[in-house]
Amino acid sequence: MGTLGLALLLGLGLPGIVRAAEAPPQPAPAAPADTVSSRFILVETILGPARQSLSGARLPEHGGYVEKGLASIDQTVADIEAAKAYLKDHPEADKLDATQGSTTSPIAAFPDIPAYDRTAQGTYRSPAMVDALVPLKAALQALVNGPTGGAGTGLGDLGGYRDKITNDLVQAGNDIVAGMDYNYRVYSPSTNPATPPRAGRGVAAAGRGNANANRGNGNRGTGAAAGLQPLPIVQMNALVLVEGDAGKGSGFTAKIGDKFYIITNLHVLSGQGNFTLTGMMDGTKYPTTGALFASEDADIAFLSIPPPAAYLEILDGVADNTKINDAVTIPGNAAGAGVATQVNGRLLALGPKLLEVNAQFVAGNSGSPIIHRPTGKVIGVATYTVSYPLSDLKALLLGRQFRWFGFRLDVANQLQPLDWKKFQADGAQLKKIEETTDQLVSLLQGGDPGAKADPNLKSAYATYLVERDKAIAHKKDSELTVAAERFSTHLRMLTDPALKSFQQEKLYPWHATQAREQETYRTEIFDAMQDRLVAIAHLTGFGSQ
C-alpha cells in the first residue's frame, strides 16, 4: 500500500499524495487497529494536503474566507490535541463502541464539493480551494467512519470534543465554499461558464456553533488598511518585473544619493542563468549590465541603472518616522503572473534588520517595495518567508505557517560588489542543494522523492520500501525501526558531501547564510525521520502489536 494508505482507502484521490513504489509481493499485513487515537493520527495526516492547497489560494481577493478556512483547520488540530489530553485521563474512551455515536452524521452537513471548470475565466485560483475541500471531507469521513469507511463505528462523545472537531471540519468546508462563491460573484460572473458553487449547509449539530466566533476577521492582509486609495501611477511605474530561467520576481527603481538603482531580493537573482528587467506597467526594458551590489547582512540586491522615468524614494530613519499599525502597501508581481497588484496591510513590528507586516504578499512579490503610506516612501523590501519546525509533528502535518517580513532599507548600508558569474554559479549549486532538501522532506512525509530526484535517492527509497514491507509482514517493530534507521543513515551519506563541499567554498555572505540554514534544516529532517517513518508505516498497515 502506498503512502498514507489508510487515507487512500477512502477513495477520494487526495492531492499531493504520491503512491509508493510497488514492492515484491508480501503476505498481507494485519489490519490496523481502529481506535480513537489512530483516527486522530489519520485525520492530522490528511489535513496536511488540505492546508497546503488552501494556502496556495491565500490572497486578499478571496474576501477573507481563505484565512477563515485556515483558522478552522488550525482549530481542528487544536481541538484534536485537547481531545488527546482527554484520552490520557480517560483511556477507556479510546475504544470504539457500536452503541455510541452521534445521532446526526456530520458528514451530511459537509458542503458539496463543486465541480468547477479549472480553466474557466473568473474562477481565480478556485482550483486550489477545491483541492482543499477533498482532503477535508476525507478527514471528516476518517474521523467518523474510520479507515475502512464503515458507518456506525461508535465514536463516543469524548467529553464534547467529538462534536467540536467535526464542527471545525464542517466550518472549514463552509468557509472555503463561501470563498469560492465570493470569487464567482466578484470575478466575471456574467461571463463565467462554470456553475457557481453552492453555499455551505451550516455546521454540524450539537457543536460550538460558529467556528469563527471570537476569532475576529481572519483576513490578516486587510483590516482597516482595506480602505486605502490605490497608489498613484507615478509610483506604480517604478515597479520592475525580474524574469529569468529560474522564475520571476519583483523589483523597483529607486534613487539613493545621486544614483539610481533597481532594488530586489538576492534570492530573486540567485539561481538565475540570465535575467531581464522590464517595467511592469509600461514595458520599459532596463539594462542588466550595470554594477551589481549585495547587502552584506540582508537579502537585498542593488543594480546600477541610468536615470529612469519613474522611481521611488527611500525613507531614512524608519524607526523614528514610522509607528506600529501604520498602513503599508506592497505592489508587485503577485504569484509570478507578471501583473502589477497592490496588497495593503499594517506595520506590525520593527527589528534591527527586519520589519513585519500583515499584508499577505506572495512569492512573486519577493523584491517588491514596502511603501509606508503616511510618507509615500519605501521602508523595506518584501521577502516571502515561511518557517515551521520539522521536529514538531503537528506543524509538519499542518504545513507551512506564514508570516510576512521585509528587510529594512535604511540600515542596509554595508554593500559589496558582486561578480555576476560567481554569484550565478554559486546560486546554481545552492538551487540543487535546496532541491535535494525538498526531496528529503518528501521522504520524511512518507512519499516518493519525485521523478526528477537523484537516482541514488530513489534507489535508497526503493530498498527501504522492501525492508519496511518485510517488517510489516513479520509484524516486527524492531525490524521496522532498523529499516528506518538504516534508510536515514543512507540518506545522510548520499546528501551531506555536496552541502559540505559548497560550504567550504568562498561564498558571498547571503549564499553562506543560506547554506547554514540548509544544514540546520536537514538536521531537523534527519532527527525526525526515524520516528516519522515508523509512524507512517503503522498507518500504512502495520497495526498494533
C-alpha positions, -999 to 999 in steps of 0.1 A, spaced: 0 0 0 13 34 -9 19 65 13 -9 73 37 -25 40 26 -54 44 51 -63 78 36 -63 64 1 -87 37 12 -113 65 14 -111 67 -24 -111 104 -26 -78 109 -45 -61 133 -22 -40 159 -39 -2 159 -33 -1 123 -21 22 101 -41 17 64 -42 48 45 -30 67 23 -55 55 -13 -57 75 -37 -36 78 -75 -41 46 -94 -31 45 -99 7 20 -117 29 -10 -94 37 -3 -75 70 -28 -74 98 -54 -47 95 -46 -16 116 -64 -14 149 -92 11 148 -92 33 178 -100 69 185 -62 76 188 -55 60 154 -82 81 138 -68 113 152 -34 104 137 -51 97 104 -71 129 104 -40 150 112 -21 134 84 -49 141 59 -52 177 70 -16 184 57 -26 184 20 -58 204 28 -39 232 44 -12 233 18 -37 235 -10 -57 262 8 -25 282 15 -20 282 -23 -51 303 -27 -42 327 1 -48 361 -15 -68 391 -1 -91 389 -31 -108 359 -16 -127 382 8 -111 368 39 -126 333 35 -93 316 29 -80 329 62 -112 318 79 -108 283 64 -72 281 76 -83 292 110 -109 265 111 -83 239 101 -59 251 128 -88 250 153 -94 214 143 -58 205 152 -60 224 185 -92 205 194 -77 172 185 -47 180 208 -72 188 236 -90 155 229 -58 136 231 -52 150 265 -88 139 274 -80 104 263 -49 103 286 -72 110 315 -99 87 302 -82 58 284 -115 38 283 -128 64 258 -101 54 232 -122 22 225 -149 23 199 -184 12 209 -212 5 184 -237 17 209 -222 52 210 -221 78 183 -238 110 172 -274 107 162 -268 131 133 -240 124 108 -217 154 105 -207 142 70 -242 151 58 -235 187 70 -203 190 49 -209 212 18 -210 197 -16 -176 198 -35 -183 219 -66 -175 205 -100 -155 236 -111 -141 242 -145 -104 249 -137 -98 268 -170 -130 290 -168 -125 327 -166 -134 341 -133 -126 311 -111 -94 329 -99 -74 302 -83 -105 284 -70 -90 250 -81 -67 253 -50 -98 256 -29 -114 226 -45 -81 207 -38 -85 217 -1 -121 205 1 -114 170 -10 -90 160 19 -111 180 44 -141 157 36 -117 127 37 -106 138 72 -142 141 84 -150 106 70 -119 91 86 -128 106 120 -165 95 119 -163 62 100 -127 51 105 -102 39 79 -125 13 63 -153 38 57 -179 17 75 -207 35 93 -218 31 129 -184 26 143 -193 42 176 -172 73 181 -180 85 216 -186 120 228 -150 123 240 -160 149 266 -176 171 239 -145 171 217 -161 149 190 -186 175 181 -161 203 183 -137 186 159 -164 176 134 -178 211 135 -144 225 129 -141 204 98 -175 213 85 -169 250 92 -137 249 72 -156 234 43 -182 261 46 -156 288 47 -139 275 15 -172 271 -4 -182 307 7 -149 319 -6 -155 302 -40 -189 318 -41 -173 351 -34 -149 346 -63 -177 337 -86 -197 368 -77 -167 392 -79 -148 379 -109 -166 380 -142 -199 365 -130 -216 373 -163 -191 355 -185 -180 327 -162 -194 295 -178 -188 274 -147 -217 266 -124 -213 288 -92 -206 268 -60 -234 265 -36 -233 279 -1 -225 255 27 -252 237 47 -243 251 81 -223 235 109 -230 200 123 -254 195 151 -246 199 188 -213 217 185 -197 250 192 -217 269 167 -199 294 145 -163 281 142 -150 316 138 -166 330 170 -142 353 189 -115 349 163 -122 381 146 -119 386 108 -94 361 95 -82 383 67 -49 395 82 -40 413 50 -67 439 50 -82 452 83 -86 490 84 -60 493 56 -85 480 31 -99 515 26 -66 529 12 -67 545 -22 -46 528 -49 -10 540 -53 -6 568 -78 5 558 -113 39 575 -109 48 551 -81 34 521 -99 56 530 -129 86 523 -107 78 486 -105 100 461 -123 95 425 -133 126 404 -128 124 374 -151 148 346 -156 151 309 -164 147 301 -127 115 321 -122 100 356 -118 102 382 -90 97 418 -84 119 449 -81 117 486 -82 136 517 -93 149 540 -66 172 569 -60 199 566 -34 220 597 -31 225 610 -66 224 575 -82 197 552 -94 192 515 -89 169 486 -94 164 470 -60 152 434 -55 160 404 -33 192 385 -37 172 353 -37 153 365 -68 186 367 -87 202 336 -71 199 305 -93 191 325 -125 211 317 -155 203 351 -171 176 376 -163 157 405 -178 143 437 -162 111 451 -176 88 479 -163 57 462 -150 34 490 -161 49 505 -192 72 477 -205 104 497 -203 135 475 -208 162 482 -183 199 472 -188 213 444 -167 250 453 -173 253 479 -145 273 474 -114 257 449 -91 259 451 -53 247 430 -24 239 439 12 263 420 35 237 412 61 203 414 42 186 397 13 188 428 -9 205 434 -43 212 468 -60 218 471 -97 230 504 -110 209 519 -139 207 551 -159 181 577 -146 146 561 -150 114 580 -159 99 570 -125 114 560 -92 106 556 -55 121 574 -26 137 556 4 126 567 39 156 574 62 153 568 99 124 543 97 124 537 135 119 575 140 95 582 112 70 553 115 48 538 142 33 504 147 0 499 129 9 524 101 -7 515 68 16 499 42 12 488 6 32 462 -13 28 465 -50 44 439 -73 43 408 -94 19 386 -74 24 349 -78 48 354 -107 19 363 -131 36 394 -144 6 415 -134 11 446 -111 -11 442 -80 -13 461 -47 -16 444 -13 -25 465 17 -18 459 54 -3 473 85 32 476 100 33 451 129 69 453 142 103 467 136 136 450 143 173 459 137 172 445 102 137 433 96 102 446 97 70 426 99 37 434 81 3 417 78 -1 424 41 -3 389 25 22 393 -3 30 361 -21 61 345 -37 61 366 -69 62 397 -46 97 389 -35 117 421 -41 87 444 -40 88 477 -22 71 480 12 56 515 9 48 534 40 15 551 32 18 581 55 50 593 39 47 575 5 83 563 8 99 528 8 107 514 42 117 478 32 120 451 6 93 423 7 108 389 14 84 360 13 94 340 44 79 306 55 91 287 86 80 256 105 99 233 129 102 199 114 107 184 148 71 195 156 49 168 141 18 189 143 34 218 125 47 194 98 12 179 93 -4 214 90 22 226 65 38 259 64 30 287 88 31 321 72 44 354 84 54 383 62 87 401 66 108 426 47 144 438 51 147 474 61 164 496 35 175 524 58 200 501 76 212 481 46 243 502 40 271 477 41 274 468 5 298 447 -15 303 444 -53 290 411 -69 308 392 -96 278 380 -115 294 349 -129 304 337 -95 271 346 -79 254 328 -108 274 297 -104 270 296 -66 233 302 -70 230 272 -93 248 250 -67 226 263 -39 194 256 -60 205 219 -64 211 217 -27 176 231 -19 160 207 -44 177 178 -26 164 191 7 128 193 -8 132 157 -18 143 148 17 111 165 30 90 143 6 107 112 20 102 124 56 65 127 48 65 91 35 63 100 -2 83 93 -32 112 118 -37 98 126 -72 106 118 -108 134 144 -110 151 132 -78 187 120 -76 186 83 -89 206 73 -57 178 87 -35 152 68 -55 172 36 -52 176 41 -15 139 47 -11 131 15 -31 154 -5 -9 138 9 22 103 0 10 113 -36 6 128 -37 41 98 -19 55 73 -43 40 92 -73 52 90 -58 87 52 -53 83 48 -88 71 68 -102 101 49 -78 125 83 -68 140 86 -34 154 123 -39 159 128 -46 122 108 -16 112 129 7 134 162 -8 120 149 -3 84 141 34 91 174 40 109 194 24 81 175 44 55 181 77 74 218 70 77 220 61 40 203 94 30 229 113 51 257 96 33 242 104 -1 234 141 6 259 155 30 290 157 7 275 182 -18 264 206 10 297 204 29 317 209 -3 296 240 -11 301 254 24 339 251 20 339 274 -10 345 312 -7 309 323 -7 291 357 -7 275 363 28 240 356 16 248 322 0 268 313 31 238 321 53 215 300 30 239 271 32 239 272 70 201 273 70 201 242 47 224 224 72 201 232 101 170 223 81 185 189 71 195 182 107 159 187 118 147 164 89 170 136 99 163 140 136 126 135 129 129 109 101 132 76 120 102 82 143 82 97 114 88 68 90 78 42 117 46 61 124 37 62 87 44 25 84 19 18 112 -7 39 93 2 21 61 -8 -13 75 14 -24 105 -13 -23 131 -10 -25 169 13 -52 183 
